[in-house]
Amino acid sequence: MTKTKESFHINGESLLKKIKELIAEGNVTRISITDKAGKELMSFPLTIGLVGVVLAPVLAAVGAMAALLGECTITVERAS
């Protein structure tokens, strides 16, 4: 199984919405968030069968971080 990477440059306001969309797609294995200087702020794996209860704290942290960020980059690793 090969993995592909894709990056999205977005503003902090759209961060949580985009993360939720990516999770809903289902083929994402890891999400990394970096600031505009390229420093990794957060990275988390997504495994098959991951339930909402496990994701809730991650999404809460992403939401809090989104309020502080102007621009960021989301790097998505997908299984193909």
Backbone as JSON Lines, residues from 0, in Angstrom:
{"i":0,"aa":"M","n":[0.85,-1.17,0.0],"ca":[0.0,0.0,0.0],"c":[0.89,1.24,0.0]}
{"i":1,"aa":"T","n":[0.66,2.14,-0.95],"ca":[1.42,3.37,-1.02],"c":[0.65,4.49,-0.37]}
{"i":2,"aa":"K","n":[1.39,5.5,0.03],"ca":[0.76,6.65,0.67],"c":[1.07,7.89,-0.15]}
{"i":3,"aa":"T","n":[0.09,8.74,-0.31],"ca":[0.28,9.99,-1.01],"c":[0.05,11.14,-0.04]}
{"i":4,"aa":"K","n":[0.69,12.26,-0.33],"ca":[0.54,13.44,0.53],"c":[-0.06,14.58,-0.28]}
{"i":5,"aa":"E","n":[-0.89,15.35,0.37],"ca":[-1.54,16.5,-0.24],"c":[-1.56,17.61,0.8]}
{"i":6,"aa":"S","n":[-1.34,18.86,0.37],"ca":[-1.33,19.98,1.29],"c":[-2.37,21.01,0.92]}
{"i":7,"aa":"F","n":[-2.93,21.63,1.95],"ca":[-3.93,22.7,1.77],"c":[-3.47,23.9,2.59]}
{"i":8,"aa":"H","n":[-3.45,25.08,1.97],"ca":[-3.12,26.31,2.68],"c":[-4.45,27.0,3.0]}
{"i":9,"aa":"I","n":[-4.74,27.18,4.28],"ca":[-6.02,27.77,4.67],"c":[-5.8,28.74,5.82]}
{"i":10,"aa":"N","n":[-6.86,29.51,6.11],"ca":[-6.78,30.41,7.26],"c":[-7.33,29.68,8.49]}
{"i":11,"aa":"G","n":[-7.05,30.22,9.66],"ca":[-7.44,29.58,10.91],"c":[-8.93,29.36,11.03]}
{"i":12,"aa":"E","n":[-9.74,30.27,10.47],"ca":[-11.19,30.16,10.58],"c":[-11.72,28.9,9.89]}
{"i":13,"aa":"S","n":[-11.07,28.48,8.82],"ca":[-11.53,27.33,8.05],"c":[-10.9,26.01,8.5]}
{"i":14,"aa":"L","n":[-9.98,26.08,9.46],"ca":[-9.2,24.9,9.85],"c":[-10.07,23.75,10.35]}
{"i":15,"aa":"L","n":[-10.91,23.99,11.33],"ca":[-11.71,22.92,11.92],"c":[-12.67,22.31,10.89]}
{"i":16,"aa":"K","n":[-13.28,23.15,10.09],"ca":[-14.2,22.66,9.05],"c":[-13.48,21.74,8.08]}
{"i":17,"aa":"K","n":[-12.27,22.13,7.64],"ca":[-11.51,21.32,6.68],"c":[-11.07,20.0,7.31]}
{"i":18,"aa":"I","n":[-10.66,20.03,8.58],"ca":[-10.26,18.79,9.27],"c":[-11.43,17.82,9.32]}
{"i":19,"aa":"K","n":[-12.62,18.32,9.66],"ca":[-13.8,17.46,9.72],"c":[-14.13,16.87,8.35]}
{"i":20,"aa":"E","n":[-13.99,17.67,7.29],"ca":[-14.23,17.17,5.93],"c":[-13.26,16.05,5.58]}
{"i":21,"aa":"L","n":[-11.99,16.25,5.92],"ca":[-10.97,15.24,5.61],"c":[-11.22,13.94,6.36]}
{"i":22,"aa":"I","n":[-11.62,14.04,7.61],"ca":[-11.92,12.85,8.41],"c":[-13.1,12.09,7.8]}
{"i":23,"aa":"A","n":[-14.1,12.83,7.34],"ca":[-15.29,12.22,6.75],"c":[-14.97,11.47,5.46]}
{"i":24,"aa":"E","n":[-13.91,11.87,4.75],"ca":[-13.54,11.19,3.5],"c":[-13.16,9.74,3.74]}
{"i":25,"aa":"G","n":[-12.56,9.45,4.87],"ca":[-12.29,8.07,5.24],"c":[-10.98,7.47,4.78]}
{"i":26,"aa":"N","n":[-10.32,8.01,3.76],"ca":[-9.08,7.4,3.3],"c":[-7.84,8.12,3.81]}
{"i":27,"aa":"V","n":[-8.01,9.01,4.77],"ca":[-6.9,9.77,5.35],"c":[-6.29,8.97,6.49]}
{"i":28,"aa":"T","n":[-4.96,8.83,6.48],"ca":[-4.29,8.07,7.54],"c":[-3.56,8.96,8.55]}
{"i":29,"aa":"R","n":[-3.19,10.18,8.16],"ca":[-2.52,11.1,9.08],"c":[-2.77,12.52,8.63]}
{"i":30,"aa":"I","n":[-2.94,13.41,9.6],"ca":[-3.11,14.84,9.34],"c":[-2.07,15.59,10.16]}
{"i":31,"aa":"S","n":[-1.35,16.51,9.49],"ca":[-0.37,17.36,10.16],"c":[-0.75,18.81,9.9]}
{"i":32,"aa":"I","n":[-0.59,19.65,10.92],"ca":[-0.89,21.07,10.8],"c":[0.39,21.84,11.08]}
{"i":33,"aa":"T","n":[0.79,22.71,10.15],"ca":[1.98,23.52,10.32],"c":[1.62,24.99,10.21]}
{"i":34,"aa":"D","n":[2.4,25.84,10.89],"ca":[2.16,27.28,10.77],"c":[2.8,27.79,9.48]}
{"i":35,"aa":"K","n":[2.65,29.09,9.21],"ca":[3.15,29.61,7.93],"c":[4.67,29.61,7.85]}
{"i":36,"aa":"A","n":[5.36,29.46,8.97],"ca":[6.82,29.35,8.96],"c":[7.28,27.91,8.73]}
{"i":37,"aa":"G","n":[6.33,26.96,8.69],"ca":[6.67,25.57,8.45],"c":[6.86,24.74,9.71]}
{"i":38,"aa":"K","n":[6.63,25.33,10.87],"ca":[6.77,24.6,12.14],"c":[5.54,23.74,12.37]}
{"i":39,"aa":"E","n":[5.76,22.44,12.63],"ca":[4.63,21.54,12.87],"c":[4.01,21.83,14.23]}
{"i":40,"aa":"L","n":[2.72,22.11,14.22],"ca":[2.0,22.43,15.45],"c":[1.28,21.22,16.02]}
{"i":41,"aa":"M","n":[0.79,20.36,15.13],"ca":[0.02,19.2,15.57],"c":[0.06,18.15,14.46]}
{"i":42,"aa":"S","n":[0.1,16.9,14.87],"ca":[0.04,15.8,13.93],"c":[-0.68,14.66,14.62]}
{"i":43,"aa":"F","n":[-1.63,14.05,13.93],"ca":[-2.35,12.93,14.54],"c":[-2.73,11.91,13.48]}
{"i":44,"aa":"P","n":[-2.63,10.63,13.87],"ca":[-3.01,9.55,12.95],"c":[-4.51,9.31,12.97]}
{"i":45,"aa":"L","n":[-5.03,8.85,11.87],"ca":[-6.44,8.45,11.78],"c":[-6.44,6.98,11.38]}
{"i":46,"aa":"T","n":[-6.98,6.15,12.23],"ca":[-7.0,4.72,11.94],"c":[-8.42,4.3,11.6]}
{"i":47,"aa":"I","n":[-8.51,3.19,10.91],"ca":[-9.82,2.64,10.56],"c":[-10.54,2.29,11.86]}
{"i":48,"aa":"G","n":[-11.78,2.68,11.96],"ca":[-12.57,2.38,13.16],"c":[-12.43,3.42,14.25]}
{"i":49,"aa":"L","n":[-11.76,4.52,13.96],"ca":[-11.62,5.58,14.96],"c":[-12.99,6.17,15.24]}
{"i":50,"aa":"V","n":[-13.37,6.21,16.49],"ca":[-14.71,6.67,16.85],"c":[-14.69,8.11,17.3]}
{"i":51,"aa":"G","n":[-15.86,8.74,17.29],"ca":[-16.0,10.14,17.65],"c":[-15.5,10.48,19.04]}
{"i":52,"aa":"V","n":[-15.65,9.56,19.98],"ca":[-15.22,9.8,21.35],"c":[-13.71,10.02,21.4]}
{"i":53,"aa":"V","n":[-12.98,9.28,20.59],"ca":[-11.52,9.42,20.55],"c":[-11.14,10.71,19.84]}
{"i":54,"aa":"L","n":[-11.88,11.1,18.82],"ca":[-11.57,12.3,18.05],"c":[-11.96,13.59,18.76]}
{"i":55,"aa":"A","n":[-12.89,13.55,19.67],"ca":[-13.39,14.77,20.31],"c":[-12.29,15.64,20.92]}
{"i":56,"aa":"P","n":[-11.36,15.08,21.7],"ca":[-10.3,15.94,22.25],"c":[-9.38,16.53,21.18]}
{"i":57,"aa":"V","n":[-9.14,15.76,20.12],"ca":[-8.3,16.26,19.02],"c":[-8.99,17.43,18.34]}
{"i":58,"aa":"L","n":[-10.27,17.28,18.06],"ca":[-11.02,18.36,17.4],"c":[-11.12,19.59,18.29]}
{"i":59,"aa":"A","n":[-11.24,19.39,19.59],"ca":[-11.27,20.52,20.53],"c":[-9.94,21.27,20.49]}
{"i":60,"aa":"A","n":[-8.85,20.55,20.45],"ca":[-7.52,21.17,20.37],"c":[-7.34,21.91,19.05]}
{"i":61,"aa":"V","n":[-7.82,21.31,17.96],"ca":[-7.73,21.97,16.65],"c":[-8.56,23.26,16.66]}
{"i":62,"aa":"G","n":[-9.74,23.21,17.25],"ca":[-10.58,24.4,17.33],"c":[-9.93,25.52,18.12]}
{"i":63,"aa":"A","n":[-9.29,25.18,19.24],"ca":[-8.6,26.18,20.05],"c":[-7.41,26.76,19.29]}
{"i":64,"aa":"M","n":[-6.69,25.92,18.58],"ca":[-5.54,26.36,17.82],"c":[-5.98,27.26,16.65]}
{"i":65,"aa":"A","n":[-7.11,26.93,16.05],"ca":[-7.61,27.7,14.91],"c":[-7.87,29.16,15.29]}
{"i":66,"aa":"A","n":[-8.3,29.36,16.53],"ca":[-8.57,30.72,16.99],"c":[-7.29,31.55,17.07]}
{"i":67,"aa":"L","n":[-6.16,30.91,17.21],"ca":[-4.88,31.61,17.36],"c":[-4.11,31.79,16.06]}
{"i":68,"aa":"L","n":[-4.45,30.99,15.05],"ca":[-3.69,31.0,13.8],"c":[-4.27,31.95,12.77]}
{"i":69,"aa":"G","n":[-3.39,32.6,12.03],"ca":[-3.83,33.38,10.89],"c":[-3.91,32.5,9.67]}
{"i":70,"aa":"E","n":[-2.78,31.91,9.32],"ca":[-2.71,31.01,8.17],"c":[-1.98,29.75,8.59]}
{"i":71,"aa":"C","n":[-2.33,28.64,7.97],"ca":[-1.63,27.4,8.26],"c":[-1.72,26.48,7.05]}
{"i":72,"aa":"T","n":[-1.0,25.38,7.15],"ca":[-1.01,24.38,6.1],"c":[-1.4,23.04,6.72]}
{"i":73,"aa":"I","n":[-2.33,22.36,6.08],"ca":[-2.72,21.02,6.5],"c":[-2.08,20.06,5.5]}
{"i":74,"aa":"T","n":[-1.31,19.11,5.99],"ca":[-0.75,18.08,5.13],"c":[-1.47,16.78,5.44]}
{"i":75,"aa":"V","n":[-2.01,16.17,4.41],"ca":[-2.83,14.97,4.54],"c":[-2.11,13.8,3.9]}
{"i":76,"aa":"E","n":[-2.01,12.71,4.65],"ca":[-1.43,11.47,4.12],"c":[-2.59,10.52,3.85]}
{"i":77,"aa":"R","n":[-2.64,10.01,2.64],"ca":[-3.72,9.1,2.25],"c":[-3.18,7.75,1.84]}
{"i":78,"aa":"A","n":[-3.94,6.73,2.17],"ca":[-3.61,5.37,1.72],"c":[-4.18,5.21,0.31]}
{"i":79,"aa":"S","n":[-3.36,4.68,-0.6],"ca":[-3.87,4.48,-1.95],"c":[-3.6,3.08,-2.45]}
